[in-house]
Amino acid sequence: MAITAQDVKALREKTGVGMMECKKALTESNGDMEKAIDYLREKGLSASEKKSTRIAAEGVVLSYYDSDRKKGVIVEVNSETDFVAKNEKFQNFVKNIAKTIIEKNVSDVEALSSTTMVDSDQTVEEVRQGLVLAIGENMKIRRFEVVDGPAATYVHGGGMVGVMVTFAADDAIAATADFDAMGKDVAMQVAAMNPGYLNEEAVPAEVIEHEKGILIAQMKEDPKMANKPEQVLEKIVSGKIGKFYKENCLVDQQFVKDSSLSVSKYVEQTAKKLGGDIKVTGFIRYERGEGLEKRNDNFAEEIASLVNG
């Protein structure tokens, strides 16, 4: 019996299970809807879909670089609890997701779900559902970004924060141990200091105007400054904007491992040592669960719900 898209859609609406699993269930059941539902129940997929409604705001961020392909990826996969995030199976799942994204040139999370995972004959979604059933917690692939060219990675706190920093440098320089050490230092800087921008040019004009407005208003509230000429206030504001850049722009920040240097000066020192040019071209910083609703468990309510059935 031919399986139609409408059949798959109808089964999905009845069970809440993913499209690919619904199609497989209908195929195995020769198009019989009730048998397909039983098939999914027997496979435990309905249970995994119930878990999909639970909040997953823990998990890990992983930044991974493939030196052979000169491509990197930073990915966040969420779980319900930090305990599961430390599970070896979960961590291997995240690593294989990163490898799959790079090796198969995946463009987005939706496409990733239907992509066959590396070292497996199952799709990423099928592996995810199986892991949900095995571990007993919901987990979601939230987001990822891919970069090309020389890059450095750093993961802090077992996946609490992940960073990917990109550079412009020739292959010979990027292959050195000194470049690797410098790259990791800059990535650690991003993790620790959380800069908002790469450099001064990357700061939107409206952000600077907003900062200037606040600074001028503050000075006009100060009796010692209120009567100073506008040109003087503007000069003072320009100086304070310079401080804003040093605090918020990665390359202008004070280097955390040597306060006598800015990040850009540190990179220049490494480039000079290696006899070439290195430029920081961008960075990505993911913090686990940022912007997500967090679990707010009430133990007393949980016990009461169990007692009351």
N, C-alpha and C positions, 0 to 999 in steps of 0.2 A: 504494500500500500504506500502511495506517495505521501510524504509528510509535507504539508504546506506551512508557509510562514504564519498563517492564521492559527493553525493547530499549535505551533510552538508558542505563539503569543497567548493563546487561551490557557495552555498548561502553566505558563509563567504566572498569569494572573491568578490561577487557582492555588499555586504553591509558593510563589515568591522566589523560586529558584532561578538561577541564571539561564540565559537563552541557550547556551551551548549544551548545558546539562539537560535542559528540557528536550532539545532536539534528539540527544542521545537516548533519553528515556523513551521517547515516542518511537524511535527506530527499533530499539530493543523490544518494544511492546507491539510492534506492527501497527502503530497508529491508534491503539486502543487507549483512550484517555484515562480510564480508571486503572488499567494495568500500569500505565506510565506513572500515575500518582503513587501506586504501591511500590513501583520500582524505585522511585525517589525516596520514599519513606524507608525502604529496606536499605538503601545506600546511606541513610542518615542525613541526607542533604537538607531535608526540611529542618532538622535540628540545627544545622549550621546556619541556615537562613534566619532562624529565630535569634541566634546569637548576634546576627548582623545588626540588630536594632540596639544593642547595648553600646554604651559610650566607650570609645577607644581613644584615649588621649595620652597614654603612656607610649612605650615602644622605644625605637632607636632611630637616630639619624646616622647614616653611613656615607662617607665620602670615599670614593674608590677611583683609582687611576690605572688605566691600562697603558703601560709604557710602550708596548709593541704597536698599538693602534694610535697612540698619542691622543687618547680621548679620556675624559674623566666624567664621572657622574656623582651627584649628591642626591640621596634619596631618603625620604622619611616614611617609615612603616610603623603604624600605631597598633598598640595592644591595649587591653583594659587595665593591666597591672604591670608594675615595674618588675614583679617576680617573673612573669612570662617573658618580658623583654630580655631577661638574663638567660633564658632557656636556650640551649645549644641549637636545637632544631629551628627555633625562631631566628636566631642569629645567622644560621646557615641559609635560611630562606631569604633573608635580607641580602646577604652576599650574592646569592644566585640571581636575585632580582637585578642587582647592580650589573652583574656580568651579562645578563640577558639583554638589558637596555643597550649596553655598548655593542655587544657582538651582533645583535640583530637590528641595530639602528632604530630602536623604538622611539616614537615621537611624543606620545602622551600616555597618561594612565589608562585611558580607555583602550587604546591599542595594545598596551602591555598585557591586559587581562586575557586577551585571546591569543597571545604569542606563546609558542612552545618554549618552556623554560630550558635553559642550558642543562645538559646532563640528565634530561628527562624526556619522556614521550607525552607528558601532560602539559596543558596550558598553565600559565601562571595562576589563573583563576581556579583551575582544578586543584593545583597544589595548595593554594590558599585555603580552599574549602576543606581539603583533607586535613590540613594543619589545624584549622579551627575545631574540627571534630576530635582530633587526637589530643590537643592541648586543653580544649574546653573553654576557650575564650575567643571573643571576636577580635579580628585584626584587619586592618585596612591599609592599603597602599595609598598614601595621601598625596604625595607630590614628588617630582624629581626634576632635575635640570642637568643637561649634558653640555660639556665644554670641549673644544678642540684645541690642540696645541699644548705647549708646556704648561703644567699646572702642579700645584702642591696641595696636599690634603692634610687635614687634622681633625681628629674626633676627640672630644673632651667628655669626661665623666661617663664612659661606657655607652656613649650614644646620646648624651643629653644635648650636646651641641656639635654640629658638623660644619666644616668650612672647606671651601674650594677656592683657591686663589689662582688666577691665570696670569701668565707672563708672556712678554715678547722676548725671545732669546733664540739664538741659533741652536741647532740640534747638538753640536759638540759641547756647548756650555751647559745645556739642559741635561746632558747625560752625566755631569760630574757630581761627585759627592758634596762638594761645596755648594752647588746650586740646590741640591736636595735639602741640605741643612738650612740654607737661607730661606727657601720656600716654606719649610715647616715653621720656621721662626715667624714669618709674616702671617702664615695661617693661624698660628697661636695668638698673634697680636689681634687678629680679627675676632677670634673666639673670646679673648679676654676683654677687649676694649669696645667691641660692637660698634665700629664706625658706621655712620649713616651714609657716607659717600666715599668714592674713590679719591677724588681730588677736588680742587676749588671749582674747576670747570663743570664738574658733575652736580654741583649744588644749584638747584633751580633759582632763578632770579627772584621769584615770589617768596622763597624761603629767606633770602638775604634781606629783602625789603621788610618782611615781617619782623626779623630780628632787629633791624635798624629802628623800626617803629617802637618796639618794646624798649630798646636802649634809650632812645630820645625821651620817651615818656618817663622812664625811670629817672633820668637826669633832671627833667623839669620838675619832678617831685622833690628833688634834693635842693634845699635852700642855697647850698654853696654853688650849685651849678645852674640854677634856674635863670639867672640874669646874664649868663655868658652869651656872647654873640652866636648866631646860628652857625657861622663858619667854624668856630671853635668846637661847638658841639659835634659838628660833622666830622671833624678831625679825630675827636675822641672816639666817636662811634666807629670810624674806620679802623682804629687800633683794636677796638673790642671785637670787631668782625674778624680781624686777623686771629684773635684767640679762638673764636668760634671755629675757624677752619682747622686750627691745630688740634682742637678737641674732637671734631666730627669727621675730618677727612683722613682716610687711612694713611696716605703717603706723607701727610703733614704731622701726623701724631708723633708724640715722643715715643721712641722705641722702648718697649717695656724691659728689655734685657740690657739696655745701655742708655740711660737717660741723657747722655751727652749727644745722642744721635736722633734724628728723625727717621722714620721708616724709609723714606726715599734715600737718605744719606747712607743708611745701612745697606740698602740694595746696591747703591752706587759703589760702595766699598767692595762688595762681593764681585761686582762686574769688573772693577779695576783689577782685582786679584786674579780673575779668570781671563783677563785680556780681551774683553768684549763688552757688549751692551746688554743690559737687562732692564726691562721696564715692566712695572706692575700694570696690567691692563684691566683687571676687574676682580671681583670677589663675590662669592655667594655664602651666606651664613644662614643655616637652618637651626632653629631651636625647637627641640622636641615639644610638640603639643601647643606651640604658640598659636593663639587665636581660637583654639578648640575649647568646647565645653568640657569642664573637668568633672570627674566623679565626685559626688557629694554624699557618700554613704552615711546612713543613719543606722547604727547597729541595733538600737532598740526597735526601730520600725521594721528592720529586716527580720528580727526574731519574732515580732508580733505577726508579721505576714506569714511566716512559716507555721506558727502556732495556729493561726486562723485558717490555714489552708489556702 
